[in-house]
């Protein structure tokens, strides 16, 4: 093991996964993606698509035989890392025009949150309370303050999504402000806005900008579903030991 920053120590296999940028394949008992697929199966989801890089040989090998899995997995290739909106487009053929859920590969959401999204009859997003994320997840409060804020209108629809809010803006939203953990329910209309969204200041085609474009142009509304559930976050090396500890007593059934 070696120090991964912030005092975190990783096992050799975890180091290799981190060095390769394969968060979904991070061994935390089993590969992290198996826990995510298990939650999807518990929520009644039977098919999933993983958007991967062209050189993601480890993921291809892991899913070479999925016959015994509760969730049948397909892989879609994102030719270049152009951003999250571009990654959505990579999975367009998989959806075959049907509504679908979209989520991060380095976050573990609870089955109840996924069920609510799956049962929603329109585009929607899970809006997490900061209290639940710090209480039951592995996310420190100072990191949550950097997450995108979600502002809903009086009818419960998304009005605005604010990426990387400033302290002044965060204070204006108040302590009850809900945050995005990039967990969505979309239909095929999202692909048109992903195709037409411009690059962000970081030069990427980002999904939050595409969603804001959909709202601003009236392409489709997005229902805000409050979620007071934890999320296990594996976005950084320093998260690995805590996530491993939380999952050590759980046997995933993907």
Secondary structure, DSSP 8 states (H G I E B T S, - for coil): -EE-STT-EE-HHHHHHHHTT-GGG-BSSSBHHHHHHHHHHHTT--EEEEEEETT-HHHHHHTS--TT-SSEEEEEEESS---HHHHHHHTHHHHTTS-EEE--TTEE--HHHHHHHHH-SS-EEEEEEHHHHHHHSS--HHHHTTS-EEEE-TTSBEEEEESS--HHHHHHH-TT-EEEEEEEEE-THHHHHHHH----TTS---HHHHHHHHHHHTS---EEEEE----EE-SSGGGHHHHHHHHTT-----
